[in-house]
Structures are given as structure tokens and as C-alpha cells.
Amino acid sequence: MTYKTGSIGDFMRWTKQVVTDPVAAKDTPKRWFDSDETAAQSLGTSASPEAMVKLLSPENLVLLHIIGTERPDSLRALAALVHRKESNLSRTLKKMHEAGIIDFEVGAGRMRAPRLVARRVTLDLDLMCPGSVVSIERPEVR
């Protein structure tokens, strides 16, 4: 999804221009943010809805539940819990990390412990145009 960043002043100037010349809004994105960071937080992950559906297979939902409840201290420990090969599990976790669902806690040496950072995934599918969005809800850190 395309968006534009700018200050409130930039947005006000653009709005005034569009009021006087509606054609000026033709190729301008409809979503405005104050920064790229805010846009990324609001728009969610860059994963497509199709990729997210594949990633959240029933087997991977069980995997996420185990990560959230058991909190394994390494990839090896998680592989033993879910009875999967470490190499396959590593690829899946990398995709989940890129989607913003899990993160890795650095341990001793090269150990990395997977941690669930998302609480809910929402797919907002627009059936009439390519404006679908995947958003990831993360619990507030206190």
C-alpha cells in the first residue's frame, strides 16, 4: 500500500490545493503519516495476505502456541517440543520474524530463543481492488 509522509502543515497545504484543484489528488496516496515508522506500525507487515494465510497453517499455529506457552530457551529445545527438524523450523521462524509475529531473544553463545511478540493477526481483504492489508497486534509493553 502506498502512503505519503509529511507534517501537519504539508497535509494542510495539500488539502487546500485539492479543494481548489481536485485533479491534483489523482496520483497522491490517500494515507498520510508523520514518519515511515508510524506508517509501518499502522500498516502492519509487508507480508501479503496470501503469504500470511500460508504462514499461519494449523501446524504453525500450534508452533506459535508452544512458543507462547512453553517459552523454549533455544531453537533446538523448540524443535524437540514440536518434533520438527531444526533446519525446517529455522526457515519457518525466519518467515514469522519477517512478518512481525515472533522475535528472538539472544542467549549464551549463538543461542536464540524464539519469543511471541504478536497477539493477533488481522487480514483486511479488499475484494474489489488490491488494497488488502495485514496488520499485526502486539501487546503493550509495560
OpenMM code with the backbone's topology and positions (N, CA, C; nanometers):
from openmm import Vec3, app, unit

residues = "MET THR TYR LYS THR GLY SER ILE GLY ASP PHE MET ARG TRP THR LYS GLN VAL VAL THR ASP PRO VAL ALA ALA LYS ASP THR PRO LYS ARG TRP PHE ASP SER ASP GLU THR ALA ALA GLN SER LEU GLY THR SER ALA SER PRO GLU ALA MET VAL LYS LEU LEU SER PRO GLU ASN LEU VAL LEU LEU HIS ILE ILE GLY THR GLU ARG PRO ASP SER LEU ARG ALA LEU ALA ALA LEU VAL HIS ARG LYS GLU SER ASN LEU SER ARG THR LEU LYS LYS MET HIS GLU ALA GLY ILE ILE ASP PHE GLU VAL GLY ALA GLY ARG MET ARG ALA PRO ARG LEU VAL ALA ARG ARG VAL THR LEU ASP LEU ASP LEU MET CYS PRO GLY SER VAL VAL SER ILE GLU ARG PRO GLU VAL ARG".split()
positions = [
    Vec3(0.0845, -0.1170, 0.0000),
    Vec3(0.0000, 0.0000, 0.0000),
    Vec3(0.0892, 0.1235, 0.0000),
    Vec3(0.0557, 0.2194, -0.0845),
    Vec3(0.1356, 0.3407, -0.0899),
    Vec3(0.0808, 0.4429, 0.0096),
    Vec3(0.1715, 0.5269, 0.0570),
    Vec3(0.1350, 0.6312, 0.1512),
    Vec3(0.2304, 0.7477, 0.1324),
    Vec3(0.2022, 0.8566, 0.1975),
    Vec3(0.2869, 0.9748, 0.1895),
    Vec3(0.3187, 1.0181, 0.3319),
    Vec3(0.4399, 1.0657, 0.3525),
    Vec3(0.4764, 1.1174, 0.4837),
    Vec3(0.4915, 1.2686, 0.4750),
    Vec3(0.4625, 1.3342, 0.5848),
    Vec3(0.4772, 1.4792, 0.5905),
    Vec3(0.4227, 1.5327, 0.7208),
    Vec3(0.4448, 1.6597, 0.7403),
    Vec3(0.3971, 1.7249, 0.8627),
    Vec3(0.2496, 1.7608, 0.8478),
    Vec3(0.1917, 1.8061, 0.9570),
    Vec3(0.0521, 1.8526, 0.9535),
    Vec3(0.0405, 1.9691, 0.8552),
    Vec3(0.1416, 2.0562, 0.8543),
    Vec3(0.1415, 2.1693, 0.7613),
    Vec3(0.1413, 2.1236, 0.6167),
    Vec3(0.2226, 2.0214, 0.5862),
    Vec3(0.2253, 1.9656, 0.4498),
    Vec3(0.0872, 1.9137, 0.4113),
    Vec3(0.0245, 1.8416, 0.5028),
    Vec3(-0.1074, 1.7851, 0.4765),
    Vec3(-0.2106, 1.8966, 0.4551),
    Vec3(-0.2034, 2.0018, 0.5368),
    Vec3(-0.2984, 2.1134, 0.5222),
    Vec3(-0.2802, 2.1833, 0.3874),
    Vec3(-0.1543, 2.2054, 0.3482),
    Vec3(-0.1289, 2.2691, 0.2178),
    Vec3(-0.1817, 2.1827, 0.1037),
    Vec3(-0.1602, 2.0512, 0.1126),
    Vec3(-0.2087, 1.9595, 0.0094),
    Vec3(-0.3615, 1.9606, 0.0050),
    Vec3(-0.4250, 1.9614, 0.1215),
    Vec3(-0.5716, 1.9629, 0.1283),
    Vec3(-0.6274, 2.0894, 0.0631),
    Vec3(-0.5665, 2.2028, 0.0927),
    Vec3(-0.6117, 2.3294, 0.0315),
    Vec3(-0.5951, 2.3258, -0.1203),
    Vec3(-0.4856, 2.2667, -0.1670),
    Vec3(-0.4615, 2.2566, -0.3108),
    Vec3(-0.5681, 2.1678, -0.3757),
    Vec3(-0.6021, 2.0577, -0.3111),
    Vec3(-0.7014, 1.9654, -0.3665),
    Vec3(-0.8396, 2.0294, -0.3709),
    Vec3(-0.8712, 2.1116, -0.2711),
    Vec3(-1.0009, 2.1795, -0.2699),
    Vec3(-1.0123, 2.2716, -0.3911),
    Vec3(-0.9052, 2.3419, -0.4231),
    Vec3(-0.9105, 2.4338, -0.5376),
    Vec3(-0.8888, 2.3625, -0.6712),
    Vec3(-0.8144, 2.2505, -0.6698),
    Vec3(-0.7853, 2.1766, -0.7932),
    Vec3(-0.7937, 2.0261, -0.7652),
    Vec3(-0.9138, 1.9645, -0.7696),
    Vec3(-0.9310, 1.8232, -0.7354),
    Vec3(-0.8453, 1.7272, -0.8183),
    Vec3(-0.8064, 1.7660, -0.9374),
    Vec3(-0.7236, 1.6799, -1.0217),
    Vec3(-0.5864, 1.6576, -0.9569),
    Vec3(-0.5427, 1.7485, -0.8724),
    Vec3(-0.4122, 1.7379, -0.8067),
    Vec3(-0.4039, 1.6156, -0.7157),
    Vec3(-0.5167, 1.5649, -0.6711),
    Vec3(-0.5180, 1.4499, -0.5796),
    Vec3(-0.5155, 1.3166, -0.6522),
    Vec3(-0.5232, 1.3192, -0.7842),
    Vec3(-0.5375, 1.1962, -0.8614),
    Vec3(-0.4312, 1.0914, -0.8305),
    Vec3(-0.3050, 1.1284, -0.8318),
    Vec3(-0.1973, 1.0307, -0.8135),
    Vec3(-0.1338, 1.0351, -0.6750),
    Vec3(-0.1950, 1.1046, -0.5826),
    Vec3(-0.1398, 1.1148, -0.4473),
    Vec3(-0.1997, 1.0061, -0.3592),
    Vec3(-0.1161, 0.9384, -0.2817),
    Vec3(-0.1685, 0.8354, -0.1904),
    Vec3(-0.2730, 0.8943, -0.0946),
    Vec3(-0.3679, 0.8129, -0.0565),
    Vec3(-0.4764, 0.8584, 0.0302),
    Vec3(-0.4421, 0.8491, 0.1788),
    Vec3(-0.3316, 0.7837, 0.2127),
    Vec3(-0.2935, 0.7690, 0.3532),
    Vec3(-0.1696, 0.8522, 0.3801),
    Vec3(-0.1767, 0.9342, 0.4843),
    Vec3(-0.0669, 1.0219, 0.5234),
    Vec3(-0.0195, 0.9849, 0.6627),
    Vec3(0.1127, 0.9918, 0.6842),
    Vec3(0.1711, 0.9633, 0.8151),
    Vec3(0.2801, 1.0657, 0.8427),
    Vec3(0.3116, 1.0834, 0.9699),
    Vec3(0.4168, 1.1793, 1.0058),
    Vec3(0.5564, 1.1236, 0.9825),
    Vec3(0.5693, 0.9907, 0.9775),
    Vec3(0.7009, 0.9298, 0.9538),
    Vec3(0.6828, 0.7895, 0.8971),
    Vec3(0.7915, 0.7350, 0.8426),
    Vec3(0.7874, 0.5978, 0.7919),
    Vec3(0.7653, 0.4979, 0.9054),
    Vec3(0.8174, 0.5285, 1.0238),
    Vec3(0.7995, 0.4397, 1.1386),
    Vec3(0.6521, 0.4291, 1.1769),
    Vec3(0.5835, 0.5433, 1.1797),
    Vec3(0.4410, 0.5432, 1.2113),
    Vec3(0.3624, 0.4673, 1.1051),
    Vec3(0.4004, 0.4848, 0.9796),
    Vec3(0.3328, 0.4138, 0.8702),
    Vec3(0.3504, 0.2639, 0.8850),
    Vec3(0.4735, 0.2203, 0.9140),
    Vec3(0.4996, 0.0772, 0.9295),
    Vec3(0.4194, 0.0203, 1.0451),
    Vec3(0.4095, 0.0948, 1.1537),
    Vec3(0.3338, 0.0481, 1.2702),
    Vec3(0.1845, 0.0398, 1.2377),
    Vec3(0.1351, 0.1387, 1.1652),
    Vec3(-0.0074, 0.1424, 1.1338),
    Vec3(-0.0466, 0.0428, 1.0250),
    Vec3(0.0372, 0.0318, 0.9237),
    Vec3(0.0029, -0.0532, 0.8095),
    Vec3(0.0339, -0.2001, 0.8323),
    Vec3(0.1118, -0.2301, 0.9336),
    Vec3(0.1405, -0.3695, 0.9638),
    Vec3(0.2600, -0.4222, 0.8878),
    Vec3(0.2559, -0.5470, 0.8565),
    Vec3(0.3686, -0.6164, 0.7954),
    Vec3(0.3669, -0.6010, 0.6442),
    Vec3(0.4810, -0.6295, 0.5833),
    Vec3(0.4884, -0.6251, 0.4372),
    Vec3(0.4454, -0.7576, 0.3749),
    Vec3(0.4147, -0.8562, 0.4582),
    Vec3(0.3714, -0.9867, 0.4067),
    Vec3(0.2352, -0.9729, 0.3394),
    Vec3(0.2197, -1.0399, 0.2289),
    Vec3(0.0920, -1.0353, 0.1584),
    Vec3(-0.0103, -1.1187, 0.2351),
    Vec3(-0.1382, -1.0912, 0.2168),
    Vec3(-0.2403, -1.1732, 0.2822),
    Vec3(-0.2268, -1.3213, 0.2465),
    Vec3(-0.1923, -1.3496, 0.1210),
    Vec3(-0.1781, -1.4892, 0.0783),
    Vec3(-0.0634, -1.5576, 0.1521),
    Vec3(0.0495, -1.4864, 0.1633),
    Vec3(0.1649, -1.5420, 0.2344),
    Vec3(0.1325, -1.5617, 0.3820),
    Vec3(0.0573, -1.4684, 0.4410),
    Vec3(0.0222, -1.4792, 0.5826),
    Vec3(-0.0692, -1.5991, 0.6072),
    Vec3(-0.1620, -1.6240, 0.5166),
    Vec3(-0.2509, -1.7399, 0.5316),
    Vec3(-0.1690, -1.8691, 0.5278),
    Vec3(-0.0734, -1.8773, 0.4365),
    Vec3(0.0124, -1.9962, 0.4288),
    Vec3(0.0976, -2.0104, 0.5543),
    Vec3(0.1496, -1.8974, 0.6026),
    Vec3(0.2356, -1.8999, 0.7209),
    Vec3(0.1598, -1.9423, 0.8461),
    Vec3(0.0323, -1.9078, 0.8527),
    Vec3(-0.0482, -1.9408, 0.9708),
    Vec3(-0.1279, -2.0689, 0.9504),
    Vec3(-0.0609, -2.1710, 0.9023),
    Vec3(-0.1225, -2.3023, 0.8847),
    Vec3(-0.1553, -2.3603, 1.0226),
    Vec3(-0.2427, -2.4599, 1.0277),
    Vec3(-0.2738, -2.5219, 1.1584),
    Vec3(-0.1486, -2.5710, 1.2319),
    Vec3(-0.0543, -2.6289, 1.1588),
    Vec3(0.0700, -2.6759, 1.2214),
    Vec3(0.1506, -2.5606, 1.2808),
    Vec3(0.1559, -2.4473, 1.2090),
    Vec3(0.2305, -2.3323, 1.2587),
    Vec3(0.1576, -2.2603, 1.3718),
    Vec3(0.0263, -2.2671, 1.3744),
    Vec3(-0.0480, -2.2101, 1.4878),
    Vec3(-0.0163, -2.2869, 1.6155),
    Vec3(-0.0025, -2.4184, 1.6049),
    Vec3(0.0392, -2.4993, 1.7204),
    Vec3(0.1795, -2.4574, 1.7627),
    Vec3(0.2671, -2.4373, 1.6652),
    Vec3(0.4035, -2.3933, 1.6927),
    Vec3(0.4028, -2.2608, 1.7698),
    Vec3(0.3233, -2.1653, 1.7248),
    Vec3(0.3153, -2.0348, 1.7922),
    Vec3(0.2617, -2.0485, 1.9336),
    Vec3(0.1629, -2.1362, 1.9511),
    Vec3(0.1075, -2.1588, 2.0854),
    Vec3(0.2154, -2.2137, 2.1784),
    Vec3(0.2945, -2.3060, 2.1288),
    Vec3(0.4016, -2.3647, 2.2106),
    Vec3(0.5075, -2.2597, 2.2435),
    Vec3(0.5414, -2.1756, 2.1464),
    Vec3(0.6387, -2.0691, 2.1729),
    Vec3(0.5854, -1.9770, 2.2821),
    Vec3(0.4570, -1.9438, 2.2748),
    Vec3(0.3980, -1.8529, 2.3728),
    Vec3(0.3806, -1.9113, 2.5112),
    Vec3(0.3503, -2.0401, 2.5184),
    Vec3(0.3234, -2.1004, 2.6497),
    Vec3(0.4463, -2.1650, 2.7124),
    Vec3(0.5280, -2.2320, 2.6325),
    Vec3(0.6440, -2.3049, 2.6859),
    Vec3(0.7694, -2.2186, 2.6959),
    Vec3(0.7781, -2.1141, 2.6133),
    Vec3(0.8948, -2.0253, 2.6103),
    Vec3(1.0266, -2.1031, 2.6057),
    Vec3(1.0474, -2.1830, 2.5000),
    Vec3(1.1715, -2.2612, 2.4895),
    Vec3(1.2930, -2.1687, 2.4860),
    Vec3(1.4050, -2.2159, 2.5410),
    Vec3(1.5239, -2.1313, 2.5503),
    Vec3(1.6151, -2.1383, 2.4285),
    Vec3(1.5775, -2.2191, 2.3284),
    Vec3(1.6592, -2.2273, 2.2066),
    Vec3(1.5775, -2.2890, 2.0940),
    Vec3(1.6315, -2.2775, 1.9752),
    Vec3(1.5701, -2.3404, 1.8585),
    Vec3(1.5710, -2.4922, 1.8744),
    Vec3(1.6787, -2.5440, 1.9271),
    Vec3(1.6904, -2.6889, 1.9497),
    Vec3(1.5824, -2.7387, 2.0458),
    Vec3(1.5604, -2.6652, 2.1539),
    Vec3(1.4577, -2.7041, 2.2510),
    Vec3(1.3189, -2.6989, 2.1870),
    Vec3(1.2942, -2.5969, 2.1055),
    Vec3(1.1652, -2.5873, 2.0366),
    Vec3(1.1480, -2.7026, 1.9383),
    Vec3(1.2520, -2.7357, 1.8642),
    Vec3(1.2455, -2.8467, 1.7677),
    Vec3(1.2092, -2.9769, 1.8390),
    Vec3(1.2632, -2.9983, 1.9579),
    Vec3(1.2312, -3.1190, 2.0341),
    Vec3(1.0851, -3.1175, 2.0800),
    Vec3(1.0354, -3.0004, 2.1178),
    Vec3(0.8964, -2.9900, 2.1638),
    Vec3(0.7954, -3.0179, 2.0526),
    Vec3(0.8258, -2.9702, 1.9312),
    Vec3(0.7295, -2.9818, 1.8209),
    Vec3(0.7616, -3.0961, 1.7254),
    Vec3(0.8702, -3.1696, 1.7522),
    Vec3(0.9095, -3.2846, 1.6695),
    Vec3(0.9283, -3.2460, 1.5234),
    Vec3(1.0056, -3.1373, 1.5024),
    Vec3(1.0391, -3.0923, 1.3672),
    Vec3(1.1893, -3.0763, 1.3564),
    Vec3(1.2416, -3.0863, 1.2348),
    Vec3(1.3844, -3.0671, 1.2111),
    Vec3(1.4199, -2.9199, 1.2335),
    Vec3(1.5368, -2.8988, 1.2910),
    Vec3(1.5812, -2.7620, 1.3193),
    Vec3(1.5900, -2.6771, 1.1930),
    Vec3(1.6383, -2.7346, 1.0830),
    Vec3(1.6554, -2.6567, 0.9601),
    Vec3(1.5199, -2.6078, 0.9069),
    Vec3(1.4206, -2.6953, 0.9053),
    Vec3(1.2868, -2.6553, 0.8587),
    Vec3(1.2247, -2.5538, 0.9545),
    Vec3(1.2421, -2.5784, 1.0817),
    Vec3(1.1874, -2.4892, 1.1842),
    Vec3(1.2519, -2.3507, 1.1737),
    Vec3(1.3808, -2.3484, 1.1479),
    Vec3(1.4529, -2.2217, 1.1348),
    Vec3(1.3971, -2.1381, 1.0200),
    Vec3(1.3691, -2.2006, 0.9067),
    Vec3(1.3111, -2.1283, 0.7924),
    Vec3(1.1740, -2.0720, 0.8268),
    Vec3(1.0929, -2.1523, 0.8946),
    Vec3(0.9587, -2.1069, 0.9328),
    Vec3(0.9673, -1.9899, 1.0300),
    Vec3(1.0558, -2.0002, 1.1281),
    Vec3(1.0705, -1.8930, 1.2269),
    Vec3(1.1229, -1.7650, 1.1632),
    Vec3(1.2092, -1.7788, 1.0630),
    Vec3(1.2603, -1.6611, 0.9931),
    Vec3(1.1450, -1.5879, 0.9242),
    Vec3(1.0562, -1.6629, 0.8601),
    Vec3(0.9403, -1.6008, 0.7940),
    Vec3(0.8481, -1.5357, 0.8961),
    Vec3(0.8296, -1.6005, 1.0092),
    Vec3(0.7448, -1.5430, 1.1152),
    Vec3(0.8074, -1.4163, 1.1722),
    Vec3(0.9400, -1.4160, 1.1816),
    Vec3(1.0106, -1.2971, 1.2298),
    Vec3(0.9935, -1.1822, 1.1306),
    Vec3(1.0092, -1.2107, 1.0012),
    Vec3(0.9931, -1.1091, 0.8980),
    Vec3(0.8500, -1.0542, 0.8951),
    Vec3(0.7531, -1.1372, 0.9306),
    Vec3(0.6134, -1.0942, 0.9344),
    Vec3(0.5809, -1.0176, 1.0620),
    Vec3(0.6729, -1.0167, 1.1593),
    Vec3(0.6496, -0.9428, 1.2830),
    Vec3(0.5744, -1.0203, 1.3894),
    Vec3(0.5682, -1.1524, 1.3761),
    Vec3(0.4934, -1.2351, 1.4714),
    Vec3(0.5811, -1.2803, 1.5869),
    Vec3(0.7071, -1.3127, 1.5578),
    Vec3(0.7990, -1.3535, 1.6636),
    Vec3(0.9255, -1.2689, 1.6572),
    Vec3(1.0000, -1.2740, 1.7657),
    Vec3(1.1315, -1.2122, 1.7703),
    Vec3(1.2246, -1.3119, 1.8366),
    Vec3(1.3514, -1.2816, 1.8398),
    Vec3(1.4478, -1.3725, 1.9011),
    Vec3(1.5179, -1.3038, 2.0168),
    Vec3(1.5225, -1.3740, 2.1285),
    Vec3(1.5934, -1.3266, 2.2463),
    Vec3(1.7318, -1.3898, 2.2419),
    Vec3(1.8343, -1.3071, 2.2479),
    Vec3(1.9709, -1.3572, 2.2388),
    Vec3(2.0112, -1.4203, 2.3718),
    Vec3(2.0652, -1.5421, 2.3642),
    Vec3(2.1093, -1.6144, 2.4825),
    Vec3(2.2601, -1.6302, 2.4829),
    Vec3(2.3083, -1.7256, 2.5576),
    Vec3(2.4519, -1.7522, 2.5672),
    Vec3(2.5048, -1.8029, 2.4334),
    Vec3(2.6225, -1.7574, 2.3958),
    Vec3(2.6832, -1.8017, 2.2703),
    Vec3(2.5989, -1.7595, 2.1512),
    Vec3(2.5667, -1.8571, 2.0684),
    Vec3(2.4859, -1.8286, 1.9492),
    Vec3(2.3398, -1.8664, 1.9688),
    Vec3(2.3020, -1.8985, 2.0917),
    Vec3(2.1636, -1.9405, 2.1174),
    Vec3(2.0677, -1.8220, 2.1016),
    Vec3(1.9568, -1.8517, 2.0344),
    Vec3(1.8498, -1.7529, 2.0181),
    Vec3(1.7194, -1.8209, 2.0567),
    Vec3(1.6472, -1.7567, 2.1462),
    Vec3(1.5202, -1.8130, 2.1915),
    Vec3(1.4051, -1.7415, 2.1209),
    Vec3(1.3180, -1.8153, 2.0526),
    Vec3(1.2043, -1.7505, 1.9866),
    Vec3(1.1042, -1.6999, 2.0900),
    Vec3(1.0529, -1.5796, 2.0681),
    Vec3(0.9539, -1.5210, 2.1573),
    Vec3(0.8377, -1.4668, 2.0750),
    Vec3(0.7197, -1.4971, 2.1198),
    Vec3(0.5987, -1.4494, 2.0540),
    Vec3(0.5822, -1.3012, 2.0862),
    Vec3(0.5750, -1.2156, 1.9847),
    Vec3(0.5581, -1.0720, 2.0074),
    Vec3(0.4240, -1.0211, 1.9571),
    Vec3(0.3524, -1.1009, 1.8816),
    Vec3(0.2214, -1.0607, 1.8313),
    Vec3(0.1132, -1.1318, 1.9114),
    Vec3(0.0030, -1.0671, 1.9259),
    Vec3(-0.1094, -1.1270, 1.9978),
    Vec3(-0.2211, -1.1659, 1.9012),
    Vec3(-0.2331, -1.0900, 1.7936),
    Vec3(-0.3434, -1.1121, 1.6998),
    Vec3(-0.2988, -1.0701, 1.5604),
    Vec3(-0.3435, -1.1422, 1.4591),
    Vec3(-0.3170, -1.1084, 1.3193),
    Vec3(-0.4519, -1.0838, 1.2533),
    Vec3(-0.4626, -0.9714, 1.1823),
    Vec3(-0.5868, -0.9366, 1.1155),
    Vec3(-0.5611, -0.9227, 0.9663),
    Vec3(-0.6415, -0.9887, 0.8863),
    Vec3(-0.6349, -0.9751, 0.7412),
    Vec3(-0.7533, -0.8899, 0.6976),
    Vec3(-0.7256, -0.7763, 0.6358),
    Vec3(-0.8297, -0.6871, 0.5859),
    Vec3(-0.8267, -0.6984, 0.4347),
    Vec3(-0.9130, -0.7811, 0.3795),
    Vec3(-0.9121, -0.8092, 0.2359),
    Vec3(-1.0124, -0.7220, 0.1619),
    Vec3(-0.9642, -0.6478, 0.0642),
    Vec3(-1.0497, -0.5681, -0.0217),
    Vec3(-1.0736, -0.6500, -0.1475),
    Vec3(-1.1937, -0.6974, -0.1665),
    Vec3(-1.2250, -0.7856, -0.2791),
    Vec3(-1.2419, -0.7114, -0.4119),
    Vec3(-1.2481, -0.5786, -0.4071),
    Vec3(-1.2698, -0.5015, -0.5296),
    Vec3(-1.1433, -0.4367, -0.5852),
    Vec3(-1.0399, -0.4221, -0.5031),
    Vec3(-0.9152, -0.3634, -0.5532),
    Vec3(-0.7987, -0.4147, -0.4695),
    Vec3(-0.6774, -0.3930, -0.5164),
    Vec3(-0.5607, -0.4508, -0.4474),
    Vec3(-0.5169, -0.3728, -0.3242),
    Vec3(-0.6087, -0.3359, -0.2375),
    Vec3(-0.5742, -0.2585, -0.1186),
    Vec3(-0.5770, -0.3397, 0.0088),
    Vec3(-0.5508, -0.4680, 0.0012),
    Vec3(-0.5567, -0.5532, 0.1197),
    Vec3(-0.4397, -0.5241, 0.2133),
    Vec3(-0.4660, -0.5384, 0.3440),
    Vec3(-0.3664, -0.5071, 0.4452),
    Vec3(-0.3620, -0.6184, 0.5481),
    Vec3(-0.2411, -0.6524, 0.5930),
    Vec3(-0.2223, -0.7450, 0.7031),
    Vec3(-0.1714, -0.6620, 0.8187),
    Vec3(-0.2381, -0.6677, 0.9326),
    Vec3(-0.1876, -0.5953, 1.0489),
    Vec3(-0.1608, -0.6921, 1.1623),
    Vec3(-0.0599, -0.6605, 1.2391),
    Vec3(-0.0159, -0.7440, 1.3500),
    Vec3(-0.0393, -0.6653, 1.4783),
    Vec3(-0.1123, -0.7241, 1.5726),
    Vec3(-0.1376, -0.6587, 1.7004),
    Vec3(-0.0408, -0.7117, 1.8035),
    Vec3(0.0374, -0.6208, 1.8594),
    Vec3(0.1330, -0.6586, 1.9629),
    Vec3(0.0845, -0.6045, 2.0960),
    Vec3(0.0967, -0.6835, 2.2018),
    Vec3(0.0544, -0.6332, 2.3319),
    Vec3(0.1431, -0.5170, 2.3748),
    Vec3(0.0858, -0.4242, 2.4521),
    Vec3(0.1636, -0.3105, 2.5006),
    Vec3(0.2645, -0.3595, 2.6036),
    Vec3(0.3850, -0.3046, 2.5933),
    Vec3(0.4901, -0.3379, 2.6882),
    Vec3(0.4753, -0.2464, 2.8092),
    Vec3(0.4723, -0.3072, 2.9259),
    Vec3(0.4561, -0.2274, 3.0481),
    Vec3(0.5790, -0.2313, 3.1315),
] * unit.nanometer
topology = app.Topology()
chain = topology.addChain("A")
for resn in residues:
    res = topology.addResidue(resn, chain)
    for name in ("N", "CA", "C"):
        topology.addAtom(name, app.Element.getBySymbol(name[0]), res)
